[in-house]
Amino acid sequence: MEEVIERYGNRVFLDIELKVRGLEPKVLAALRNIRPQLDYVVSSFIPDVLLELKTRSTAIPLGLICEKPGQLARWQGLPVDYVICHKSLVNQQLIAGVRKAGRRIFIWTVNDRDGMLRAARLGVEGIISDQTELLVSVLRPRMD
């Protein structure tokens, strides 16, 4: 993980996803040793992982990953900075609620041109895609 942070932490936004419990101390140690130069988030589907991270460090930006409405319903009760939602959950009402709470919203996994344009029109702060070259080519005119 330290190698990834060192190599990419000054070039891109990093989403460090924890898929299992127990890695929190290792992630925090890696982030203490090498701090990303750009923004980053440590994210998980598992609320207990996020709570453990916040207990150990209040400075780490956290994100709750949501695939189902039941998961999404928990974001307001967690100490997260990002709500990272499956594309099927994202709408204007959700975006407004997340923003009103002072948090950011990312959408995943958007791999087609129309979905990328829809996400950009909705105004999410981040689009997660497996098709990064397509994403850049679709959004580049908007970024210039």
N, C-alpha and C positions, 0 to 999 in steps of 0.2 A: 504494500500500500504506500509506503514511503516513496518508493520509486515512481509510482504513478503521480503522486502529489508533486514530487520534485520535477518530473518531466512535463506535466500538463498544468500544474497549479498556477502558472503565470501566463497561460495561453487561453484557457477556457474556464467556464463555470463548471465546477465539479459537483456531481450528485453522488455522494457516497452512500450506497444503499446497503443496509444491514438486513439480511433475510433470516437470521437466526439470533437467538439470545446468546449472551456471553462474550460477544466481541467488543462490547462497549469500552473496556479498559484498553484494548489494543488500538482501537480507533483514536481514542483520546490521546494515547501516547504518541501515535504517529502524527497527529495534528499538533502536538506540542513540539515535536522534533522538527517538523517541516510544515510551516503555515502556508496555505495557498495564497498566492499574491492577489488573485481575483476572488470574487464571491464564490461561496460553496454552500452546500447543505448536506447534512447527514439525515438520511430518510429511512423510513421503515413502514411496513404494514402493521408492525407489532407495537401497540401503545406502550407496553411495559419497557421496551427497549428505549423509546423516546423519553419516558419518565426517568429511567436510570441515567441516561445521558445528561438530562437537565439537572438531576441531583448532583452529578459529579462535576458539571461545568455549566454555568449559566451563559457562557459566551458562545457556545456552539449553536449555530443556526440549525433548527430542526424542521423536518417535513414529514407529514403523515401521508402515506400513499394509500389511496382509496380506489377500490375496484367495484365495490358494491355499495348501495345506499346505506346499509347498516354501518359500514366502516366510515362513510362520509359523515354520518350523524355525530361521530365522536370528536371531530376536529375542534369544536368550540371549547371542549373541556380539557384539551391538551395544550401543553406549552410549546406550540409549534409556530414557526414563522412562515412556513409554506404548507399549502394544501395541494397535494399532487394527485390529480384525479384522472381516472380513465376517461377517455373522450366521451363515452356514453353518459357521463354524469354532469358534464359541464354545460351550463346555460347562463344567461344574463343574471338571473336571480342569485345563483350561487356566487358568481363573480362579484356582484354588488355586496353580498353578505361578507365574503372573505375580505374585500377591500375595506368595508366599513369597520371591520375588526382590526384593521391595520396589518393584514397579512397578505401574502402573495399567492397566486395560483398558477400552477403548471398543469399542462394537459399531456396525457400519454395514451398510447403510442400512436402517433399520427404519421402514417407512412405514405399517404397519397396527397396529390396536389390540392384537390378540393378540400380535404380535411385540414390541410395546412392553411389554406386561405380562410376557411371558416374560423379556425382558432385565432388567426391574426385579427380577423374582423371582430371577434368576441373581445379581444384585448387582453388575453392572458399574458402573464409575464414570461412564460417559458413554454416551449413546445419540445417534447421529448419524442425522438424519432429514430428508427433504425436506418432511415434513408437520409443521412445527413447532407449528402451532396444535393439531393433534390430539395431538401429544406432550404439550404442556402440559395439555390437558384430561384426558388419560388419567392423567397422573402427579400432577396438582395435589392430589388427595385424599391421596396418599402424602406430599406435601411439607408439608401443613398440620400 
